[in-house]
Amino acid sequence: MRALEAQLGLPSGFLEGLRTEDDWSFIIKIHALIEAAVSHLLCTALGNDRLIDVFSCLDLSDKRRGKMAFAGALSLLGKSDRRFVSSLSELRNTLVHDVKNVGFSLSKHVAAMDSSKFVTFVKGFDSFSVGGLVRLKGKDVSPDEVFRLEPKTAIWWSAMVTVAIIYQVKETERLRREAKDLRAECDSLIADRLRHLISPNVNK
């Protein structure tokens, strides 16, 4: 988390501090964070930081032309991570398009859902669990219970897992490109050396 904060130019502790935001600001800032992280991921994967302004102008979750479309086509993020980002974008868009939503409450939002909508909500926003129990306030509970009791905590967990995965994939892509460049440099040096070894013999 600290490494990603530094790369994105965020103050230390920004990610942890999101938990203290009101729910409206929390969703907006989480979305902006992931949007920036995905832009940087795509630039690293394509090996061109000059594309950052281009990717920054793209919608995050447009399935055909957005950042996540690129991330999916390049196999950079898994299905559950892309689903979380898509769900987050949908909720964020709902909140920003009406000023009355500044008083939005995740707890009230979840409490108003029927069982079917709640299942869909959990499926869309859960990228932290693997189907087992998780620890919440000293108790082992199901992911569904976390979303029911503390939806903000659940979304923060999913966001941090997604952010961590983005950072890890970004670093993997960076190292892969560095290794590829190093291999090309080594191959070039070997080829030059072979030419120098062969040339005298050819002249003789």
C-alpha positions as CSV (number, residue, x, y, z in Angstrom):
1,M,0.0,0.0,0.0
2,R,2.8,2.4,0.9
3,A,4.6,1.6,-2.4
4,L,1.5,2.3,-4.5
5,E,0.8,5.5,-2.5
6,A,4.3,6.7,-3.4
7,Q,3.9,5.8,-7.1
8,L,0.6,7.6,-7.4
9,G,1.9,10.6,-5.5
10,L,-0.5,10.1,-2.6
11,P,0.3,11.1,1.0
12,S,1.4,8.2,3.2
13,G,-1.6,6.7,5.0
14,F,-4.1,7.8,2.3
15,L,-5.5,4.3,1.7
16,E,-6.0,3.6,5.3
17,G,-7.6,7.0,5.8
18,L,-10.3,6.3,3.3
19,R,-12.1,4.2,6.0
20,T,-12.8,7.4,7.9
21,E,-14.4,9.2,5.0
22,D,-18.2,9.6,4.7
23,D,-19.7,7.0,2.4
24,W,-20.2,9.3,-0.6
25,S,-16.6,10.5,-0.5
26,F,-15.4,7.0,0.2
27,I,-16.9,5.6,-3.0
28,I,-15.7,8.6,-5.1
29,K,-12.2,8.4,-3.8
30,I,-11.9,4.6,-4.0
31,H,-13.0,4.8,-7.6
32,A,-10.6,7.6,-8.5
33,L,-7.7,5.6,-6.9
34,I,-8.4,2.5,-8.8
35,E,-8.9,4.4,-12.0
36,A,-5.4,6.0,-11.6
37,A,-3.9,2.7,-10.7
38,V,-5.3,0.9,-13.7
39,S,-4.0,3.7,-16.0
40,H,-0.5,3.2,-14.7
41,L,-0.8,-0.5,-15.0
42,L,-1.7,-0.3,-18.7
43,C,1.2,2.1,-19.4
44,T,3.6,-0.4,-17.7
45,A,2.1,-3.4,-19.5
46,L,2.5,-1.6,-22.9
47,G,5.9,-0.2,-22.0
48,N,5.1,3.4,-22.7
49,D,4.5,5.9,-19.9
50,R,3.6,8.6,-22.5
51,L,0.3,6.9,-22.9
52,I,-0.8,7.9,-19.4
53,D,-2.7,11.0,-20.6
54,V,-4.5,8.9,-23.2
55,F,-5.6,6.2,-20.7
56,S,-6.5,8.8,-18.2
57,C,-9.2,10.1,-20.6
58,L,-10.8,6.7,-21.1
59,D,-13.8,5.6,-19.1
60,L,-12.8,3.0,-16.4
61,S,-15.4,0.4,-17.0
62,D,-16.7,0.7,-20.6
63,K,-16.7,-2.9,-21.6
64,R,-15.7,-2.1,-25.2
65,R,-13.5,1.0,-25.0
66,G,-12.6,1.5,-21.4
67,K,-9.5,0.8,-19.3
68,M,-11.0,-2.5,-18.1
69,A,-11.5,-3.6,-21.7
70,F,-7.8,-3.2,-22.2
71,A,-7.0,-4.9,-18.9
72,G,-9.2,-7.8,-19.9
73,A,-7.8,-8.1,-23.4
74,L,-4.2,-8.0,-22.1
75,S,-5.1,-10.6,-19.3
76,L,-3.9,-8.2,-16.6
77,L,-6.7,-8.6,-14.2
78,G,-8.9,-11.5,-13.4
79,K,-12.7,-11.7,-13.7
80,S,-13.5,-11.1,-10.1
81,D,-11.3,-8.0,-10.0
82,R,-12.9,-6.6,-13.2
83,R,-16.4,-7.4,-11.8
84,F,-15.5,-5.4,-8.7
85,V,-14.3,-2.4,-10.6
86,S,-17.4,-2.5,-12.8
87,S,-19.7,-2.7,-9.8
88,L,-17.8,0.2,-8.2
89,S,-18.1,2.3,-11.3
90,E,-21.8,1.7,-11.5
91,L,-22.3,2.8,-7.9
92,R,-20.0,5.8,-8.3
93,N,-21.9,7.0,-11.4
94,T,-25.2,6.7,-9.6
95,L,-23.8,8.9,-6.7
96,V,-22.2,11.6,-8.7
97,H,-25.1,12.3,-11.1
98,D,-27.4,13.6,-8.3
99,V,-26.2,16.1,-5.7
100,K,-28.8,14.7,-3.2
101,N,-26.6,11.6,-2.9
102,V,-23.9,13.4,-0.8
103,G,-25.6,12.0,2.2
104,F,-25.5,8.4,0.9
105,S,-25.2,5.6,3.4
106,L,-23.9,2.2,2.5
107,S,-25.5,0.6,5.5
108,K,-29.0,2.0,4.5
109,H,-28.3,1.1,0.9
110,V,-27.7,-2.5,1.9
111,A,-30.6,-2.6,4.4
112,A,-33.0,-1.6,1.7
113,M,-32.1,-4.5,-0.6
114,D,-34.2,-7.6,-0.9
115,S,-32.4,-11.0,-0.8
116,S,-31.9,-11.2,-4.6
117,K,-30.4,-7.7,-4.8
118,F,-28.2,-8.4,-1.9
119,V,-26.8,-11.5,-3.5
120,T,-26.1,-9.6,-6.6
121,F,-24.5,-6.8,-4.6
122,V,-22.2,-9.2,-2.7
123,K,-21.2,-11.0,-5.9
124,G,-20.3,-7.7,-7.6
125,F,-18.3,-6.2,-4.8
126,D,-16.6,-9.3,-3.2
127,S,-13.1,-9.6,-4.5
128,F,-11.5,-10.3,-1.0
129,S,-12.9,-13.6,0.0
130,V,-12.3,-17.1,-1.4
131,G,-15.6,-18.5,-0.1
132,G,-14.5,-19.2,3.5
133,L,-14.9,-17.3,6.8
134,V,-13.2,-14.0,7.4
135,R,-12.2,-12.3,10.7
136,L,-14.3,-9.3,11.7
137,K,-14.0,-7.7,15.1
138,G,-12.6,-10.9,16.6
139,K,-15.2,-13.2,15.2
140,D,-15.1,-15.5,12.2
141,V,-18.0,-14.6,9.9
142,S,-19.0,-15.2,6.3
143,P,-18.3,-12.7,3.6
144,D,-22.1,-12.1,3.3
145,E,-22.2,-11.1,6.9
146,V,-19.4,-8.6,6.5
147,F,-21.3,-7.0,3.6
148,R,-24.5,-7.0,5.7
149,L,-23.0,-5.7,8.9
150,E,-20.2,-3.5,7.6
151,P,-20.5,-2.9,3.8
152,K,-18.0,-0.1,3.9
153,T,-15.4,-2.4,5.5
154,A,-16.2,-5.1,2.9
155,I,-15.8,-2.7,0.0
156,W,-12.6,-1.3,1.5
157,W,-11.2,-4.8,1.8
158,S,-12.1,-5.6,-1.8
159,A,-10.6,-2.3,-3.0
160,M,-7.3,-3.0,-1.2
161,V,-7.1,-6.5,-2.5
162,T,-7.7,-5.1,-6.0
163,V,-5.2,-2.3,-5.5
164,A,-2.6,-4.9,-4.3
165,I,-3.2,-7.1,-7.3
166,I,-2.9,-4.1,-9.7
167,Y,0.4,-3.2,-8.0
168,Q,1.8,-6.8,-8.2
169,V,0.8,-7.2,-11.8
170,K,2.3,-3.8,-12.6
171,E,5.6,-4.8,-11.0
172,T,5.5,-8.2,-12.7
173,E,5.0,-6.5,-16.1
174,R,7.8,-4.0,-15.3
175,L,10.2,-6.8,-14.4
176,R,9.1,-8.9,-17.5
177,R,9.9,-5.9,-19.8
178,E,13.3,-5.3,-18.0
179,A,14.2,-9.0,-18.4
180,K,13.2,-8.9,-22.1
181,D,15.3,-5.8,-22.7
182,L,18.2,-7.3,-20.9
183,R,17.9,-10.5,-22.9
184,A,17.9,-8.5,-26.1
185,E,21.0,-6.6,-25.0
186,C,22.8,-9.8,-24.1
187,D,21.9,-11.4,-27.4
188,S,23.2,-8.3,-29.2
189,L,26.5,-8.5,-27.3
190,I,26.9,-12.2,-28.0
191,A,26.2,-11.7,-31.7
192,D,28.8,-8.9,-31.8
193,R,31.3,-11.1,-30.1
194,L,30.7,-14.0,-32.5
195,R,31.1,-11.7,-35.4
196,H,34.5,-10.6,-34.1
197,L,35.5,-14.2,-33.6
198,I,34.4,-15.3,-37.0
199,S,35.7,-12.3,-39.0
200,P,39.4,-13.0,-38.6
201,N,38.9,-16.6,-39.7
202,V,36.9,-15.6,-42.7
203,N,39.7,-13.1,-43.8
204,K,42.3,-15.9,-43.5
